[in-house]
């Protein structure tokens, strides 16, 4: 049994805790959160110990691995401490709240030789995986353009932006990674147009709630993104890949298949309400693969180098928004 400590007892922490407890090859040993009452509440569900700080967990010789599901602002310190303790790590994205911090984490993991993965769970979604495999099989011929739309069902409070890193980092890194992974190309330049259309309060934190981006990849493949923090109808997400010989689309996923036909109207189910409803299976698969990697059975599904590449896009996107210009992306991953 792989003994795992979870850092962060918030929303994503609860997802990871449930999956660790349900996996037959892992045990949740610790839940660590500076809000001790929150850690205690989550730990009690799964028979784990609750701690306000990470040191005691990391000093346990029986602990095999750490899942970092805390706020982005805490990732660097917790990841570096876990690497220094020789523990395998799965860190939520974005890797850190700056490119410099992300690079420090990557170099530390490389020097220590520890198993280290980043939480790009969308790579493990069944439909996105199919798009990836069919593109790589050459069905589209030369890939020329990609488009991603992602709009969450409910906007977080603006004051959470300093903890999450803001929308262009926290949301964006998922999708910068996806297009590079699917297209098998690296990013070279990004241009961002952002606005506060949902809540003007985000501007006080140098954040946006609505954005459109154009990302140039190697060989001039183009990727476009439209991001939003709120819909009135659920988790709105799609990927389109256009090539010389055709197009693949992974569209909006309905949460049911039965439609009512009555008179001139057709009434069907809506899309999945939340990101967790839409991607619950991919988080389970992510944990399964991480446990296998810790046991030495396979490689991680996404590396810290992948995370740094996505972070490089995110940081360039933030600069582009601030300065209203295209920004080059240096290949430091």
Residue pairs with C-beta under 8 A, 6 or more apart in sequence:
1 25
1 26
1 27
2 25
2 26
2 27
2 64
2 65
2 291
2 294
2 295
3 26
3 27
3 29
3 60
3 62
3 63
3 64
3 65
4 20
4 26
4 27
4 28
4 29
4 63
4 64
4 65
4 66
4 67
5 29
5 30
5 31
5 32
5 54
5 57
5 58
5 60
5 63
5 65
5 66
5 67
5 87
6 13
6 16
6 17
6 20
6 28
6 30
6 31
6 32
6 42
6 48
6 66
6 67
6 69
7 13
7 32
7 33
7 54
7 66
7 67
7 68
7 69
7 70
7 74
7 78
8 32
8 33
8 68
8 69
8 70
8 71
8 74
8 92
9 17
9 31
9 32
9 33
9 35
9 38
9 39
9 41
9 42
9 43
10 33
10 38
10 69
10 70
10 71
12 69
12 92
13 31
13 33
13 42
13 69
13 70
14 42
15 69
15 276
15 280
15 283
16 67
16 69
16 283
16 287
17 28
17 31
17 42
17 45
17 46
17 48
18 46
19 283
19 284
19 287
20 26
20 27
20 28
20 46
20 67
20 287
21 27
21 28
21 45
21 46
22 284
23 287
23 288
23 291
25 291
25 295
26 287
26 291
28 43
28 46
28 47
28 48
29 48
29 49
29 57
29 60
29 62
29 63
30 43
30 48
30 49
30 50
30 51
30 56
30 57
30 60
30 63
31 39
31 40
31 42
31 43
31 48
31 49
31 50
31 51
32 39
32 50
32 51
32 52
32 53
32 54
32 57
33 39
33 42
33 50
33 52
33 70
34 52
34 53
35 52
36 50
36 51
36 52
39 50
39 51
39 52
40 50
42 48
42 50
43 49
43 50
44 50
49 57
51 57
54 78
54 81
54 82
55 81
57 63
57 66
58 66
58 81
58 82
58 85
58 87
59 85
63 87
64 87
64 88
64 294
65 87
65 88
65 89
65 90
65 115
65 290
65 291
65 294
66 78
66 82
66 87
66 88
66 89
66 90
67 89
67 90
67 91
67 287
67 290
68 74
68 75
68 78
68 79
68 82
68 89
68 90
68 91
68 92
69 92
70 78
70 92
71 163
71 164
72 92
72 94
72 96
72 97
72 163
72 164
72 165
72 169
72 170
73 97
73 162
73 163
73 165
75 91
75 92
75 94
75 95
75 96
75 97
75 101
75 105
76 95
76 96
76 97
76 101
76 102
76 104
76 105
78 91
79 89
79 91
79 95
79 96
79 105
79 108
79 109
79 116
80 104
80 105
80 108
82 89
83 89
83 105
83 108
83 109
83 112
83 114
83 116
84 108
84 112
86 112
86 114
87 114
88 114
88 115
88 116
88 290
88 293
88 294
89 109
89 114
89 115
89 116
89 117
90 116
90 117
90 118
90 119
90 286
90 287
90 290
90 300
91 105
91 116
91 117
91 118
91 119
91 304
91 307
92 118
92 119
93 118
93 119
93 120
93 170
93 173
93 174
93 177
93 307
93 310
94 102
94 165
94 169
94 170
94 173
94 307
94 310
94 311
94 314
95 101
95 102
95 105
95 106
95 118
95 173
95 304
95 307
95 308
95 311
96 102
96 104
96 105
96 311
97 165
97 169
98 315
99 308
99 311
99 312
99 315
99 332
102 304
102 307
102 308
102 311
103 308
103 332
105 304
106 304
106 305
106 307
106 308
106 333
109 116
109 304
110 304
115 293
115 294
115 300
116 300
116 303
116 304
117 290
117 293
117 300
117 301
117 302
117 303
117 304
118 302
118 303
118 304
118 306
118 307
119 286
119 302
120 173
120 174
120 177
120 178
120 181
120 301
120 302
120 306
120 307
120 310
121 279
121 282
121 283
121 285
121 286
122 128
122 174
122 175
122 177
122 178
122 279
122 282
123 129
123 132
123 177
123 178
123 181
123 282
123 301
123 302
124 282
124 285
124 286
124 289
124 301
125 279
125 281
125 282
126 281
126 282
127 250
127 253
128 178
128 182
128 239
128 250
130 250
131 182
131 239
131 241
131 248
131 250
132 181
132 182
134 140
134 248
135 143
135 182
135 183
135 184
135 241
135 243
135 248
136 184
139 243
139 245
139 246
139 248
140 241
140 242
140 243
140 244
140 245
140 246
140 247
140 248
141 243
141 244
141 245
141 246
142 243
142 244
143 182
143 183
143 185
143 221
143 241
143 242
143 243
144 221
144 222
144 242
144 243
144 244
145 221
145 222
145 223
145 224
145 241
145 242
146 179
146 182
146 183
146 221
146 222
146 223
146 224
146 239
146 240
146 241
146 242
147 223
147 224
147 225
147 238
147 239
147 240
147 242
148 175
148 178
148 179
148 223
148 224
148 225
148 226
148 238
148 239
148 240
149 225
149 226
149 227
149 236
149 237
149 238
150 171
150 174
150 175
150 225
150 226
150 227
150 228
150 236
150 237
151 226
151 227
151 228
151 229
151 230
151 231
151 235
151 236
151 237
152 171
152 228
152 229
152 230
152 231
152 235
152 275
153 230
153 231
153 233
153 234
153 235
153 236
153 273
153 274
153 275
154 230
154 274
155 198
155 199
155 209
155 229
155 230
156 164
156 229
158 199
158 201
158 202
158 204
158 205
158 207
159 201
159 205
161 167
161 202
161 205
161 206
161 207
162 205
164 170
165 314
166 205
166 206
166 207
166 208
166 318
167 202
167 207
167 208
167 209
167 211
167 227
167 229
168 192
168 194
168 208
168 211
168 213
168 227
168 314
168 317
168 318
168 321
169 311
169 314
169 315
169 318
171 227
171 229
172 213
172 225
172 227
172 310
172 313
172 314
172 317
173 307
173 310
173 311
173 313
173 314
174 310
175 225
175 227
176 187
176 215
176 309
176 310
176 313
176 314
177 302
177 306
177 307
177 309
177 310
178 239
179 215
179 217
179 223
180 186
180 187
180 217
180 309
180 310
181 306
182 239
182 241
183 217
183 221
183 223
183 241
185 217
185 218
185 219
185 221
186 217
186 218
186 309
186 331
187 215
187 216
187 217
187 309
187 312
187 313
187 316
187 329
188 216
188 217
188 218
188 328
188 329
189 215
189 216
189 316
189 326
189 327
189 328
189 329
190 213
190 214
190 215
190 216
190 313
190 316
190 317
190 320
190 326
190 327
190 329
191 213
191 214
191 320
191 325
191 326
191 327
192 211
192 212
192 213
192 317
192 318
192 320
192 321
193 211
193 212
193 213
193 321
194 208
194 210
194 211
194 212
194 321
195 208
195 209
195 210
195 211
196 202
196 203
196 207
196 208
196 209
196 210
197 209
197 210
198 209
198 210
198 228
198 229
198 230
199 209
199 229
202 208
202 209
206 322
208 321
209 228
209 229
209 230
210 227
210 228
210 229
211 225
211 226
211 227
211 228
211 321
212 224
212 225
212 226
212 227
213 224
213 225
213 226
213 227
213 317
213 320
214 222
214 223
214 224
215 222
215 223
215 224
215 225
215 313
216 222
217 223
228 236
233 270
233 271
234 255
234 270
234 271
234 272
234 273
234 274
235 271
235 272
235 273
235 274
235 275
235 277
235 278
236 252
236 271
237 252
237 253
237 278
238 249
238 250
238 251
238 252
239 249
239 250
240 247
240 248
240 249
240 250
241 247
241 248
241 249
252 271
253 271
253 272
253 278
254 268
254 269
254 270
254 271
254 272
255 269
255 270
255 271
255 272
255 273
255 277
256 268
256 269
257 269
258 268
258 269
259 266
259 267
259 268
259 269
260 266
260 267
260 268
271 278
272 278
276 283
286 301
289 298
289 300
289 301
290 300
290 301
292 298
293 299
293 300
305 333
306 333
308 332
308 333
309 333
312 329
312 330
312 331
312 332
312 333
313 329
316 327
316 328
316 329
317 327
319 327
320 326
320 327
